Structure formats: structure tokens, C-alpha cells
Amino acid sequence: MTNFQSLDALLKVRETERETVKLALSEAIRRQTQLEQRAMALEKALAEQHRLRPDVAGPGQLDLDRLRLASRYASELRRELAQLGTSRSNATATVTQCQHAIVAADCAVRTVEKLRDRRQCEQSRTETAREAKHLDEVATRSHSQLQRSC
């Protein structure tokens, strides 16, 4: 029975590890989604900045301060988009690693479950064989006693 208890304990450990990895995957996906949403917002702001650019340098007097500010803002958006690209790549790699870890954790859980099931079957067969042997011994004794009494 101790053997099954140790397998049950090992199974609980493996299941806990799997749940931990699932939580990490959930967090990685959430982070990846946030980064994608931020990238879309930055791309939208950059497109809007480009759309409004002709208004800044339109006909008439040139407002250099406004033009410089718009240019800096566009540069800052592009810089942040570039940084976000790296972060998105890292997030994608983390999601992939977590997915692989979940597959490995599921495999570990299934392996322990199969081992536990095999050992339970072996124990059941051993007990059945022991009971059959005992019944044979009882039957042999009973038969011997019956023959002696006749």
C-alpha cells in the first residue's frame, strides 16, 4: 500500500507542476496579448501622425516648432514600436516554451498514472492468486478430512 501512496504523492507533484506551467502559459499569453494591443495602438497613432503630417507642413507660414514636435513624436512612436517588436518576440518564445513544458508535464502525469494503474493490476492479480491458493489449500484439507472420515 505504501507503494501506491508514494505514486499518489508523485502524481500530485506532477499535477501541481502541470498546473504551474499552465498558469505560466496563461500569463505569457496575457502578456503577449497586451503587447500586441499596444503595438496596434502605436501603429494606429503612427498612421494618424502620418495622416496629419501634411497639415503641419501645409501651405502658408511654416511652424517649425510644431513640425519638430510632430517629427519627435513620430520618431518616439517608431522607437517604441521597435522595442515592442523585441518584447513581442520574447513573449512568443515564452508562450512556445510554456506550451512545450505543458506537453512534457502532461506526459509525466500520464506516465505516473499508467505506472500506478499497472501496479494496482499487479497487486490485484497477486491477491487473486493468493486467494485462489488459499482456497485450494482449504479445499485440499477438506477433501483430505472427508476421505479420512469415510
Residue pairs with C-beta under 8 A, 6 or more apart in sequence:
3 119
4 116
4 119
4 120
4 123
7 112
7 115
7 116
7 119
8 116
10 112
11 109
11 112
11 113
11 116
14 105
14 108
14 109
14 112
15 109
17 105
17 108
18 102
18 105
18 106
18 108
18 109
21 98
21 101
21 102
21 105
22 102
24 98
24 101
25 95
25 98
25 99
25 101
25 102
28 91
28 94
28 95
28 98
29 95
31 91
31 94
32 88
32 91
32 92
32 94
32 95
35 84
35 87
35 88
35 91
36 88
38 84
39 81
39 84
39 85
39 88
42 77
42 80
42 81
42 84
43 81
45 77
46 74
46 77
46 78
46 81
49 70
49 73
49 74
49 77
50 74
52 70
53 70
53 74
56 63
56 66
56 67
56 70
57 67
